[in-house]
Amino acid sequence: MAQTLIAILIITLTVIIYLAMNRLYVRFSSPLLSPILTTVLIIIAFLICFHIPYNTYLIGGKWINFLLGPAVVALAYPLYNQRKMLMKHLAPIVTGVCIGLFVGIISGSILAFVFGLHKDMILSLLPKSITTPIAMEVSAQLGGIPAITVVFVMIAGFVGVILGPSFLKWSRINSDMGKGIALGSASHALGTSKASEYGELSFSMSSISMALTAILGAIIGSFIPFFFHI
């Protein structure tokens, strides 16, 4: 009974904080006020200030985490709405996703070696551009640490949300399709959330890019350790 009450309180607190941060983001439209980023920071500060163990938060947090899987499946709806557009531009979409995935994996591997990260950390870093549920599974199969992989996935997502719009502007990528592919392949779910601000087409492109990145990443990621002799 006590754990059920704790779970309800934690879920309620998390949702309230997120809704409040989302209203703040809508009002000021600053990438630094991304509701996912600010909600995470506030919850971390809350747990530290009140000396609440992460395992206690996880009693309710695990139910929110459970929704990641259905959330990924739900992305099929906008894909269906844009199915004709997707088939028409299948080649550039697949090409963009492959390039983005390759650059993400290689750059992550190079940085890991430059900073002398341990083998476990390197293997945990490789799936950083894949959406969380699949990234955790890939990390476990590679011999990495899924919990650490989640951190890297979040960092990749936050970087895309915060710096993505400026980079797209600097790169003169003005098409909704280009924005969606870039954000989806580089920053998965968080990038897709950001892409939704550019319209349904951008959101759909980001959704399919995220899905393709997850599938290709699960395949290619298995060979990267052998390529780098990890």
Order of alpha helices (4+ residues) and beta strands (2+ residues): alpha-alpha-alpha-alpha-alpha-alpha-alpha-alpha-alpha-alpha-alpha-alpha-alpha
